[in-house]
Amino acid sequence: KIERYSVIRSGFIDKDSQEQFEIRTHKRLIDVLDPSQQTINALMKLNLPAGVDIEIKL
């Protein structure tokens, strides 16, 4: 998913002068069938870099 935003650079005139920004969102789904308690604990304790989130549904 890509969200694009255009912002006018000048606060008063020059509508033709705009800056473009975008936010890219990547999603991955992993389905773990019949997980053990050890697997769930390992997934909960994952050390992820900044900007990366994990959602675990039981």
Helices and strands as residue ranges (DSSP letters): E 2-8, E 18-24, H 37-44
